[in-house]
């Protein structure tokens, strides 16, 4: 079984690239972030024609998350907790979960944070802490649960995950509090299943559109697949499709892919 996560930065603008990616890499389940569309605007027909079911949560041109699967899609949830934090009293479309061939997939678009003194930064930390609590509870209930927390985490947890750590001093994505929030989820039992197969430094998943960041290799590693112990044990390989960042109409993020062995 092959799973992937990708911040597509507008599914309507990049549906052709998404379809080609699914076919080229023989993807079974894809979690997407920043779909940037309402439910009625999601390109359902194109995905259905390739044999994929889908679940999407989006309300306007901001945020939006989706899961597409050709191995089943059940028990869809658009919140990881009933008390999932809101911003300005709005439940933003930043999380969607579904069970696909026994794997509980979560597509997560973690809040950006904006600036260290911004209220969005506090929202980000609260959001991550509630996700940690939810993830911990799932494993306490079933230590053998197959769970994949995938998506754009908007955090570079290690210095090697940015092209120049000095450039990011005093900024979001690398602050001690954000890194601690990410590591707290890891400490509950969720493993970065891709890093062992794609070690750094210089391995990134995001490159800004500005200032020739991609050809100059000025990137960040902020997209991850964190697996529960039972899921992590199934991972046989993983890669970041850097080629997908190239060419006209590319997203500013690259897809992250992991292969899972069959359950014994």
Secondary structure, DSSP 8 states (H G I E B T S, - for coil): -EEEEEE-S-HHHHHHHHHHHHHHTT-SEEEEE---S-GGGS-HHHHHTTT-EEEEE--SSS--EEEEESS--EEEES-SSTT---BTTB--S-EEEEEETTEEEEEEE-----STTSHHHHHHHHHHHHHHHHHHHHHHH-TT--EEEEEE-----SGGGBS-GGGGTTSTTS-HHHHHHHHHHHHTT-EETTGGGS--SS--SEE-SSTTTTTTT-EE--EEEEE-HHHHTTEEEEEEEGGGGSSTT--SB-EEEEEE----
